Amino acid sequence: MPKIIWLLIIGMSTNVIASSFLWPLNTIYIHEQLGEPLSAAGVVLMMYAGAGVIGNIVGGRLFDVIGGYKTLVIGMTFALGFAILLAFNHEYYQYMAFLTGIGLGHGMIVPVFYSLAGSLWPEGGRRPFNAMYVAQNVGVSAGTALAGIVAAFHIEMIFVANSITYLVLFLFAVIAYRGIQERSTSSAQVQKSKNFKQQNMSALAILSVGFLICWVAYVQWLSNISVHMQSLNIDLYYYSLLWTLNGLLIVIMQPVMAIVVRKWVTTLKAQLITGAIIFAGAFLVLTQAEVFTVFLLAMIILTFGELFVWPAVPTIANKMAPKGSEGFYQGIVNSVATGGRMIGPLLGGMIVDHYDMHTMFFVILSLFIIAIISFAMYDRPLRKSNKKLPLQS
């Protein structure tokens, strides 16, 4: 991998470490420390995720207009500024406002890293986006582990650690990325590419349907499934163990996945369909889960599904994007992912409240039928316009 991709990996991991100091403890802090009801904590998390959606779109568009370096600096300035304010002011309404500001800044940063990875290593195909995906998972694992250590001293130290991490990220970015120059595109190329924008946006919209469903399903593991496991008297420690295994598998399986996508599942479309089928398999196993070992099996299957889907979608978005719109397309797919994380717990919770957990599993399984159709059909608008999309990884 080129040196610049390694620098982007460090930046992406640090960004996710910073955000991972806060998100695991948001509900606990708002409910137990501030004495607010769980619904109030839910409002704060919805606002944070909503700001992330807006940040994804804004960050992606700014990448196309002013470039990656300036957009990263702007996004990191937002995140750092609001993180410092939160470190010193964290009553409920202050918490709500400043966490929303952090969500906006964090949202601006993520699509820029993906866009930079694709533009600075275009010959890498799927690999630069896979690198960003792995970097995010490393950041989540490291951040949540560090958050537990810091919170053991005092929970309010979390806010200080969050602001210090964003400061480190800001200084690193200013120094390491100052010389970054994205591959430029001539105005003639940009004008020519606009002819395909309508077909490309149609294809991206169809792709996003499947991507959204996959995220809606995935976040059930972060919300409703954790409650389900506790109702079966499975200790919270074992639930945390599932995510430790998830992070380890993502890193360990990279060499195996490289062989699989090179020799067998060779097209990006095939990777999407395979991943969605594997996701569905994980939920099929969950319908029979009553002991920890079955949840463990379902998590292993789920992890293999995300290894196929999560890196493939930004890779396809990069290939579909007209020249000069790469950031906007990355902003779209990242906002879809954030939207899935936002509505997934609410949708799953409503189904469980009105029916039961098993009904939720079967609803998710039925939604995967739509996701598979979406992944199978997303490039149809491009085929109709006689524009061949390069689907090889």
PATI-755580 format. One record per residue (C-alpha): residue number from 1; residue in one letter; chain; x negated, y negated, z negated. Coordinates in pm, 1 decimal, padded with zeros to 6 digits. Each point is the difference from the previous one (the first is absolute). Example, Ala and Ser with C-alpha at 12.3 -4.5 7.8 and 13.67 -1.06 7.14 Angstrom:
PATI-755580
{1, A, A, {-01230.0, 00450.0, -00780.0}};
{2, S, A, {-00137.0, -00344.0, 00066.0}};
END
This chain:
PATI-755580
{1, M, A, {00000.0, 00000.0, 00000.0}};
{2, P, A, {-00121.0, -00355.5, 00071.7}};
{3, K, A, {-00127.2, -00202.5, -00295.6}};
{4, I, A, {00286.7, -00248.4, 00027.2}};
{5, I, A, {00255.7, 00278.6, -00053.9}};
{6, W, A, {-00176.0, 00093.9, -00324.2}};
{7, L, A, {00023.7, -00364.8, -00107.5}};
{8, L, A, {00371.1, 00001.5, 00082.5}};
{9, I, A, {00041.3, 00321.4, -00202.0}};
{10, I, A, {-00156.4, -00171.5, -00302.9}};
{11, G, A, {00227.8, -00300.2, 00043.9}};
{12, M, A, {00316.2, 00204.9, 00044.7}};
{13, S, A, {-00080.7, 00218.5, -00303.0}};
{14, T, A, {-00067.5, -00304.6, -00218.0}};
{15, N, A, {00325.3, -00164.4, 00111.1}};
{16, V, A, {00198.3, 00311.0, -00091.2}};
{17, I, A, {-00187.3, 00041.7, -00330.3}};
{18, A, A, {00108.3, -00353.9, -00092.6}};
{19, S, A, {00368.0, 00066.5, 00078.5}};
{20, S, A, {-00017.1, 00341.2, -00169.4}};
{21, F, A, {-00085.0, -00162.8, -00331.7}};
{22, L, A, {00353.2, -00140.3, -00008.9}};
{23, W, A, {00253.1, 00221.1, 00176.7}};
{24, P, A, {-00016.5, 00308.7, -00228.7}};
{25, L, A, {00061.0, -00214.1, -00310.2}};
{26, N, A, {00250.1, -00255.7, 00132.1}};
{27, T, A, {00311.3, 00172.7, -00131.3}};
{28, I, A, {-00164.0, 00091.5, -00332.2}};
{29, Y, A, {-00120.7, -00355.8, -00063.3}};
{30, I, A, {00325.0, -00174.0, 00099.2}};
{31, H, A, {00220.2, 00243.5, -00193.9}};
{32, E, A, {-00208.6, 00075.9, -00307.9}};
{33, Q, A, {-00213.5, -00312.8, -00044.9}};
{34, L, A, {00237.7, -00268.8, 00126.8}};
{35, G, A, {00314.6, 00178.2, -00119.5}};
{36, E, A, {00181.9, -00032.5, 00332.4}};
{37, P, A, {00240.4, 00269.2, 00128.8}};
{38, L, A, {-00111.8, 00247.0, 00265.2}};
{39, S, A, {00216.9, -00176.8, 00256.4}};
{40, A, A, {-00202.5, -00317.8, -00057.4}};
{41, A, A, {-00319.1, 00195.2, 00066.7}};
{42, G, A, {00160.1, 00130.6, 00317.7}};
{43, V, A, {00071.4, -00355.1, 00118.0}};
{44, V, A, {-00364.5, -00096.4, -00048.4}};
{45, L, A, {-00122.6, 00304.0, 00194.5}};
{46, M, A, {00248.4, -00071.0, 00280.3}};
{47, M, A, {-00125.7, -00358.1, 00026.4}};
{48, Y, A, {-00360.9, 00121.1, 00002.7}};
{49, A, A, {00074.3, 00248.6, 00279.0}};
{50, G, A, {00206.3, -00258.0, 00193.2}};
{51, A, A, {-00287.2, -00247.0, -00016.5}};
{52, G, A, {-00226.1, 00279.4, 00127.4}};
{53, V, A, {00224.1, 00046.7, 00304.6}};
{54, I, A, {-00020.5, -00372.8, 00079.0}};
{55, G, A, {-00375.6, 00003.9, -00062.9}};
{56, N, A, {-00047.4, 00290.0, 00243.9}};
{57, I, A, {00172.5, -00192.5, 00281.5}};
{58, V, A, {-00172.0, -00330.3, -00077.5}};
{59, G, A, {-00344.4, 00158.8, -00039.2}};
{60, G, A, {00032.3, 00194.2, 00323.4}};
{61, R, A, {00112.1, -00306.8, 00195.0}};
{62, L, A, {-00275.1, -00218.2, -00147.7}};
{63, F, A, {-00255.2, 00263.8, 00104.8}};
{64, D, A, {00106.6, -00053.4, 00360.8}};
{65, V, A, {-00002.8, -00379.6, -00027.6}};
{66, I, A, {-00299.2, -00091.9, -00217.9}};
{67, G, A, {-00193.6, 00329.6, -00029.9}};
{68, G, A, {-00065.7, 00257.4, -00266.8}};
{69, Y, A, {-00255.8, -00180.6, -00215.2}};
{70, K, A, {00208.1, -00313.4, -00056.9}};
{71, T, A, {00314.5, 00203.7, -00062.5}};
{72, L, A, {-00178.9, 00217.2, -00258.4}};
{73, V, A, {-00126.3, -00310.8, -00179.7}};
{74, I, A, {00350.1, -00151.7, -00006.1}};
{75, G, A, {00161.5, 00321.6, -00123.4}};
{76, M, A, {-00265.8, 00058.3, -00263.5}};
{77, T, A, {00028.9, -00361.8, -00117.3}};
{78, F, A, {00374.9, 00051.4, -00054.7}};
{79, A, A, {-00055.1, 00328.3, -00183.8}};
{80, L, A, {-00287.2, -00133.5, -00212.2}};
{81, G, A, {00178.0, -00323.9, -00090.3}};
{82, F, A, {00318.8, 00169.9, -00113.5}};
{83, A, A, {-00197.7, 00274.7, -00179.5}};
{84, I, A, {-00181.6, -00266.1, -00205.4}};
{85, L, A, {00329.8, -00170.9, -00081.2}};
{86, L, A, {00147.7, 00335.1, -00106.6}};
{87, A, A, {-00300.6, 00072.4, -00222.7}};
{88, F, A, {00084.8, -00304.3, -00212.1}};
{89, N, A, {00378.0, -00016.7, 00040.2}};
{90, H, A, {00204.8, 00319.5, -00006.6}};
{91, E, A, {00337.9, -00069.6, -00154.0}};
{92, Y, A, {00286.9, 00149.2, 00202.5}};
{93, Y, A, {00071.3, -00279.3, 00250.1}};
{94, Q, A, {-00368.4, -00084.3, 00033.7}};
{95, Y, A, {-00068.1, 00369.0, 00053.9}};
{96, M, A, {00266.1, 00013.4, 00270.1}};
{97, A, A, {-00133.3, -00306.2, 00186.1}};
{98, F, A, {-00370.6, 00080.8, -00020.5}};
{99, L, A, {00036.0, 00370.2, 00080.0}};
{100, T, A, {00203.9, -00097.6, 00307.2}};
{101, G, A, {-00285.2, -00231.1, 00103.2}};
{102, I, A, {-00249.6, 00284.4, -00040.6}};
{103, G, A, {00226.9, 00220.6, 00212.7}};
{104, L, A, {-00003.6, -00261.5, 00276.1}};
{105, G, A, {-00380.3, -00024.9, -00002.5}};
{106, H, A, {-00050.6, 00375.7, -00019.7}};
{107, G, A, {00246.2, 00047.1, 00285.4}};
{108, M, A, {-00193.2, -00243.2, 00219.3}};
{109, I, A, {-00327.2, 00184.1, -00056.2}};
{110, V, A, {00094.5, 00360.7, 00084.6}};
{111, P, A, {00097.4, -00036.7, 00370.9}};
{112, V, A, {-00312.5, -00209.0, 00059.4}};
{113, F, A, {-00223.8, 00283.9, -00118.0}};
{114, Y, A, {00179.4, 00240.7, 00234.4}};
{115, S, A, {-00016.7, -00248.0, 00289.3}};
{116, L, A, {-00369.5, -00065.8, -00056.9}};
{117, A, A, {-00075.0, 00371.6, -00017.3}};
{118, G, A, {00172.2, 00059.4, 00332.5}};
{119, S, A, {-00147.6, -00301.0, 00179.6}};
{120, L, A, {-00355.2, 00048.2, -00125.7}};
{121, W, A, {-00013.3, 00374.9, 00072.4}};
{122, P, A, {00242.2, 00057.8, 00290.6}};
{123, E, A, {-00187.9, 00304.7, 00121.6}};
{124, G, A, {00063.4, 00163.3, -00338.8}};
{125, G, A, {00360.8, 00084.2, 00090.7}};
{126, R, A, {00173.4, 00132.8, -00311.2}};
{127, R, A, {-00312.2, -00015.1, -00218.2}};
{128, P, A, {-00007.7, -00371.4, -00103.3}};
{129, F, A, {00365.2, 00018.7, -00110.0}};
{130, N, A, {-00064.4, 00325.9, -00181.5}};
{131, A, A, {-00289.0, -00172.6, -00178.2}};
{132, M, A, {00233.3, -00278.6, -00118.6}};
{133, Y, A, {00254.2, 00259.1, -00115.2}};
{134, V, A, {-00262.0, 00188.9, -00202.2}};
{135, A, A, {-00130.6, -00330.0, -00141.3}};
{136, Q, A, {00349.7, -00084.9, -00121.9}};
{137, N, A, {00032.4, 00334.6, -00176.5}};
{138, V, A, {-00341.4, -00032.4, -00161.0}};
{139, G, A, {00106.4, -00344.8, -00120.2}};
{140, V, A, {00324.5, 00131.1, -00147.5}};
{141, S, A, {-00178.0, 00283.2, -00183.2}};
{142, A, A, {-00275.0, -00224.6, -00135.0}};
{143, G, A, {00234.7, -00286.8, -00086.4}};
{144, T, A, {00253.5, 00206.0, -00192.2}};
{145, A, A, {-00278.6, 00179.7, -00189.4}};
{146, L, A, {-00165.6, -00330.9, -00093.7}};
{147, A, A, {00339.1, -00146.4, -00095.1}};
{148, G, A, {00048.7, 00277.6, -00253.7}};
{149, I, A, {-00341.3, -00067.4, -00153.8}};
{150, V, A, {00055.7, -00377.6, -00017.8}};
{151, A, A, {00353.9, 00036.1, -00137.7}};
{152, A, A, {-00134.6, 00223.2, -00277.8}};
{153, F, A, {-00182.2, -00305.3, -00139.5}};
{154, H, A, {00289.4, -00243.8, 00047.7}};
{155, I, A, {00270.9, 00001.3, 00262.6}};
{156, E, A, {-00036.1, -00373.3, 00071.1}};
{157, M, A, {-00362.8, 00057.2, 00102.1}};
{158, I, A, {00148.8, 00154.0, 00316.1}};
{159, F, A, {00072.7, -00350.3, 00129.6}};
{160, V, A, {-00356.5, -00111.6, -00061.5}};
{161, A, A, {-00140.1, 00309.7, 00171.7}};
{162, N, A, {00232.0, -00061.2, 00296.2}};
{163, S, A, {-00119.3, -00360.0, 00043.9}};
{164, I, A, {-00368.4, 00096.3, -00036.8}};
{165, T, A, {00038.5, 00269.4, 00266.9}};
{166, Y, A, {00159.3, -00249.1, 00241.2}};
{167, L, A, {-00284.8, -00242.3, -00071.8}};
{168, V, A, {-00255.7, 00270.2, 00082.7}};
{169, L, A, {00192.8, 00078.4, 00320.3}};
{170, F, A, {00013.3, -00366.7, 00099.5}};
{171, L, A, {-00375.7, -00049.5, -00049.0}};
{172, F, A, {-00079.7, 00326.0, 00181.9}};
{173, A, A, {00222.0, -00094.8, 00294.8}};
{174, V, A, {-00145.6, -00349.1, 00033.3}};
{175, I, A, {-00352.1, 00143.7, 00014.3}};
{176, A, A, {00050.3, 00331.8, 00184.9}};
{177, Y, A, {00255.4, -00104.4, 00262.3}};
{178, R, A, {-00121.4, -00349.9, 00085.3}};
{179, G, A, {-00160.8, 00118.0, 00324.4}};
{180, I, A, {00292.7, 00215.1, 00114.8}};
{181, Q, A, {00107.3, -00070.9, 00356.8}};
{182, E, A, {00300.6, 00191.9, 00126.8}};
{183, R, A, {-00011.2, 00109.3, 00360.7}};
{184, S, A, {00136.9, -00291.9, 00197.5}};
{185, T, A, {00250.5, 00024.0, 00281.4}};
{186, S, A, {00014.5, -00229.7, 00300.1}};
{187, S, A, {00314.2, -00205.6, 00050.2}};
{188, A, A, {00063.6, 00186.0, 00324.5}};
{189, Q, A, {00000.2, 00331.8, -00182.9}};
{190, V, A, {00234.2, -00139.0, -00265.4}};
{191, Q, A, {00241.6, -00134.3, 00262.5}};
{192, K, A, {-00000.9, 00330.9, 00187.9}};
{193, S, A, {00064.3, 00197.4, -00317.6}};
{194, K, A, {00311.4, -00207.7, -00078.4}};
{195, N, A, {00177.6, 00172.8, 00285.8}};
{196, F, A, {00003.3, 00316.6, -00207.9}};
{197, K, A, {00098.4, -00162.3, -00328.6}};
{198, Q, A, {00371.2, 00088.6, 00017.0}};
{199, Q, A, {-00067.3, 00368.4, 00071.3}};
{200, N, A, {-00271.2, 00010.3, -00265.3}};
{201, M, A, {00223.9, -00156.8, -00263.6}};
{202, S, A, {00276.3, 00248.5, 00082.1}};
{203, A, A, {-00247.0, 00286.6, -00041.0}};
{204, L, A, {-00127.7, -00149.3, -00327.3}};
{205, A, A, {00356.0, -00034.1, -00132.4}};
{206, I, A, {00077.0, 00366.7, 00072.7}};
{207, L, A, {-00329.3, 00105.1, -00159.5}};
{208, S, A, {00077.6, -00213.5, -00305.9}};
{209, V, A, {00326.5, 00185.7, -00064.6}};
{210, G, A, {-00188.0, 00325.4, -00055.8}};
{211, F, A, {-00274.7, -00175.3, -00196.9}};
{212, L, A, {00255.5, -00165.3, -00229.3}};
{213, I, A, {00173.5, 00332.5, -00069.4}};
{214, C, A, {-00333.5, 00164.1, -00085.2}};
{215, W, A, {-00074.6, -00274.6, -00252.9}};
{216, V, A, {00351.4, 00009.4, -00147.5}};
{217, A, A, {-00055.4, 00372.4, -00057.6}};
{218, Y, A, {-00356.8, -00034.5, -00126.3}};
{219, V, A, {00078.4, -00257.2, -00270.8}};
{220, Q, A, {00251.1, 00237.6, -00158.9}};
{221, W, A, {-00311.4, 00161.3, -00146.5}};
{222, L, A, {-00088.6, -00331.9, -00162.5}};
{223, S, A, {00344.6, -00055.2, -00148.4}};
{224, N, A, {00280.5, 00256.0, -00016.7}};
{225, I, A, {-00207.8, 00318.4, 00011.6}};
{226, S, A, {-00200.5, -00110.8, -00305.1}};
{227, V, A, {00327.6, -00036.0, -00193.6}};
{228, H, A, {00116.6, 00338.3, 00133.0}};
{229, M, A, {-00317.3, 00169.8, -00122.8}};
{230, Q, A, {00041.5, -00146.8, -00347.2}};
{231, S, A, {00362.6, 00119.1, -00008.5}};
{232, L, A, {-00141.8, 00350.4, 00056.9}};
{233, N, A, {-00228.7, -00051.6, -00303.7}};
{234, I, A, {-00314.3, -00025.7, 00213.9}};
{235, D, A, {-00244.2, -00227.8, -00180.0}};
{236, L, A, {-00094.8, -00335.9, 00153.7}};
{237, Y, A, {-00363.1, 00116.6, -00002.1}};
{238, Y, A, {00082.5, 00263.2, 00260.3}};
{239, Y, A, {00176.3, -00257.4, 00216.8}};
{240, S, A, {-00315.6, -00216.2, -00008.5}};
{241, L, A, {-00201.2, 00309.7, 00086.7}};
{242, L, A, {00195.7, 00029.2, 00326.1}};
{243, W, A, {-00122.7, -00342.6, 00111.9}};
{244, T, A, {-00356.2, 00079.1, -00100.2}};
{245, L, A, {00021.0, 00307.4, 00221.6}};
{246, N, A, {00153.7, -00209.9, 00278.6}};
{247, G, A, {-00293.0, -00243.8, -00004.4}};
{248, L, A, {-00259.4, 00277.9, -00011.3}};
{249, L, A, {00159.2, 00188.5, 00289.9}};
{250, I, A, {00012.2, -00312.7, 00215.7}};
{251, V, A, {-00376.7, -00044.7, -00034.8}};
{252, I, A, {-00098.5, 00369.1, 00008.1}};
{253, M, A, {00213.4, 00083.9, 00303.1}};
{254, Q, A, {-00142.5, -00269.3, 00228.5}};
{255, P, A, {-00253.2, 00232.2, 00174.7}};
{256, V, A, {00268.9, 00264.8, 00047.3}};
{257, M, A, {00245.8, -00255.8, 00140.5}};
{258, A, A, {-00264.5, -00124.1, 00243.9}};
{259, I, A, {-00027.4, 00353.0, 00142.5}};
{260, V, A, {00378.0, 00051.0, 00005.8}};
{261, V, A, {00075.1, -00320.6, 00194.1}};
{262, R, A, {-00291.3, 00061.9, 00237.6}};
{263, K, A, {00077.9, 00362.8, 00084.7}};
{264, W, A, {00369.2, 00068.1, -00063.6}};
{265, V, A, {00228.2, -00295.2, -00081.0}};
{266, T, A, {-00171.3, -00219.3, 00255.9}};
{267, T, A, {00256.0, -00272.8, 00077.9}};
{268, L, A, {00126.4, -00266.8, -00234.4}};
{269, K, A, {00360.5, 00089.8, 00079.3}};
{270, A, A, {-00067.5, 00363.0, -00096.0}};
{271, Q, A, {-00161.0, -00118.6, -00323.4}};
{272, L, A, {00310.3, -00203.8, -00087.4}};
{273, I, A, {00241.5, 00284.9, 00071.3}};
{274, T, A, {-00218.5, 00251.7, -00183.9}};
{275, G, A, {-00028.7, -00230.2, -00299.9}};
{276, A, A, {00375.5, -00062.5, -00016.0}};
{277, I, A, {00071.3, 00375.4, 00013.7}};
{278, I, A, {-00250.5, 00058.4, -00280.8}};
{279, F, A, {00160.5, -00281.5, -00205.1}};
{280, A, A, {00337.1, 00171.5, 00045.8}};
{281, G, A, {-00158.7, 00328.2, -00111.7}};
{282, A, A, {-00110.7, -00165.4, -00324.5}};
{283, F, A, {00357.6, -00109.9, -00075.7}};
{284, L, A, {00133.5, 00341.6, 00091.5}};
{285, V, A, {-00232.0, 00144.2, -00265.9}};
{286, L, A, {00124.0, -00265.2, -00246.4}};
{287, T, A, {00354.8, 00133.0, 00028.5}};
{288, Q, A, {-00126.2, 00310.9, -00183.2}};
{289, A, A, {-00235.6, -00174.9, -00243.8}};
{290, E, A, {00063.4, 00063.3, -00368.3}};
{291, V, A, {-00353.9, 00067.2, -00125.7}};
{292, F, A, {-00324.0, -00191.9, 00042.6}};
{293, T, A, {-00164.2, 00245.1, 00241.7}};
{294, V, A, {00278.2, -00054.3, 00256.6}};
{295, F, A, {-00038.7, -00379.3, -00030.1}};
{296, L, A, {-00372.3, 00053.8, 00046.7}};
{297, L, A, {00061.1, 00195.7, 00321.1}};
{298, A, A, {00236.4, -00271.3, 00126.3}};
{299, M, A, {-00260.8, -00270.3, -00069.8}};
{300, I, A, {-00268.5, 00193.3, 00191.5}};
{301, I, A, {00235.6, 00030.6, 00297.8}};
{302, L, A, {00094.7, -00369.5, -00026.7}};
{303, T, A, {-00368.2, -00100.7, 00003.4}};
{304, F, A, {-00061.4, 00188.2, 00324.0}};
{305, G, A, {00296.7, -00183.0, 00151.1}};
{306, E, A, {-00134.4, -00343.2, -00087.5}};
{307, L, A, {-00344.0, 00091.6, 00135.9}};
{308, F, A, {00167.0, 00028.8, 00340.8}};
{309, V, A, {00247.7, -00290.2, -00010.9}};
{310, W, A, {-00151.4, -00290.7, -00193.8}};
{311, P, A, {-00311.5, -00054.2, 00220.5}};
{312, A, A, {00184.2, 00078.4, 00325.8}};
{313, V, A, {00256.4, -00281.9, -00019.2}};
{314, P, A, {-00245.2, -00295.2, -00019.3}};
{315, T, A, {-00210.0, 00168.8, 00269.5}};
{316, I, A, {00301.2, 00010.5, 00232.7}};
{317, A, A, {00094.7, -00358.4, -00089.2}};
{318, N, A, {-00351.2, -00110.3, 00095.3}};
{319, K, A, {00019.0, 00185.3, 00332.1}};
{320, M, A, {00343.8, -00143.0, 00080.8}};
{321, A, A, {-00079.9, -00358.4, -00096.3}};
{322, P, A, {-00043.5, -00242.5, 00290.1}};
{323, K, A, {-00337.1, -00173.9, -00005.5}};
{324, G, A, {00015.4, -00282.7, -00250.4}};
{325, S, A, {00285.9, 00156.8, -00200.4}};
{326, E, A, {-00188.9, 00275.9, -00183.2}};
{327, G, A, {00040.1, -00170.3, -00337.8}};
{328, F, A, {00372.8, -00055.7, 00047.9}};
{329, Y, A, {00054.3, 00368.9, 00079.9}};
{330, Q, A, {-00199.6, 00106.9, -00305.9}};
{331, G, A, {00205.8, -00243.5, -00205.9}};
{332, I, A, {00319.5, 00162.9, 00126.6}};
{333, V, A, {-00097.6, 00358.0, -00090.9}};
{334, N, A, {-00138.3, -00106.0, -00338.3}};
{335, S, A, {00319.3, -00193.4, -00075.9}};
{336, V, A, {00201.0, 00311.6, 00091.5}};
{337, A, A, {-00208.3, 00203.2, -00246.8}};
{338, T, A, {00050.7, -00264.0, -00269.3}};
{339, G, A, {00372.4, -00008.7, 00076.5}};
{340, G, A, {00017.4, 00376.3, -00041.7}};
{341, R, A, {-00172.2, -00027.3, -00336.8}};
{342, M, A, {00250.8, -00270.3, -00095.7}};
{343, I, A, {00329.3, 00168.1, 00096.0}};
{344, G, A, {-00101.1, 00364.2, -00058.1}};
{345, P, A, {00030.8, 00006.3, -00381.1}};
{346, L, A, {00329.7, -00190.5, 00015.2}};
{347, L, A, {00151.8, 00230.1, 00262.8}};
{348, G, A, {-00117.8, 00315.4, -00176.4}};
{349, G, A, {00117.5, -00127.9, -00335.2}};
{350, M, A, {00347.4, -00081.0, 00132.3}};
{351, I, A, {00036.5, 00349.4, 00146.0}};
{352, V, A, {-00115.5, 00162.5, -00325.5}};
{353, D, A, {00230.5, -00220.9, -00210.5}};
{354, H, A, {00307.1, 00079.7, 00211.0}};
{355, Y, A, {-00080.0, 00364.2, 00072.2}};
{356, D, A, {-00315.4, 00181.6, -00118.0}};
{357, M, A, {-00367.5, 00053.0, 00075.3}};
{358, H, A, {00054.6, 00291.1, 00237.2}};
{359, T, A, {00242.3, -00206.9, 00207.9}};
{360, M, A, {-00271.7, -00263.1, 00033.0}};
{361, F, A, {-00245.5, 00265.0, 00123.3}};
{362, F, A, {00245.0, 00119.2, 00265.6}};
{363, V, A, {00077.1, -00357.6, 00112.1}};
{364, I, A, {-00373.4, -00060.0, 00044.1}};
{365, L, A, {-00029.5, 00325.2, 00195.5}};
{366, S, A, {00277.1, -00111.6, 00234.5}};
{367, L, A, {-00171.4, -00337.2, 00047.5}};
{368, F, A, {-00314.2, 00179.4, 00115.0}};
{369, I, A, {00196.5, 00123.9, 00302.3}};
{370, I, A, {00037.8, -00364.6, 00102.5}};
{371, A, A, {-00369.5, -00063.0, -00071.3}};
{372, I, A, {-00109.6, 00290.2, 00221.7}};
{373, I, A, {00226.0, -00119.7, 00282.7}};
{374, S, A, {-00140.3, -00351.8, -00043.6}};
{375, F, A, {-00357.8, 00123.7, 00024.4}};
{376, A, A, {00082.8, 00214.9, 00302.0}};
{377, M, A, {00173.3, -00284.6, 00186.6}};
{378, Y, A, {-00191.2, -00315.8, -00098.7}};
{379, D, A, {-00205.8, -00020.0, 00320.7}};
{380, R, A, {00301.2, 00041.3, 00229.9}};
{381, P, A, {00031.1, -00377.1, 00072.6}};
{382, L, A, {-00364.8, 00002.0, 00109.7}};
{383, R, A, {00050.6, 00300.3, 00227.4}};
{384, K, A, {00303.3, -00166.8, 00155.9}};
{385, S, A, {-00209.6, -00306.2, 00083.2}};
{386, N, A, {-00266.9, 00227.4, 00153.1}};
{387, K, A, {-00247.1, -00121.4, -00259.2}};
{388, K, A, {-00197.5, 00295.9, -00131.2}};
{389, L, A, {-00082.3, -00021.3, -00368.1}};
{390, P, A, {-00336.0, 00153.0, -00094.4}};
{391, L, A, {00103.3, 00256.8, -00258.4}};
{392, Q, A, {-00323.4, 00186.8, -00038.9}};
{393, S, A, {-00166.2, -00027.9, -00338.0}};
END
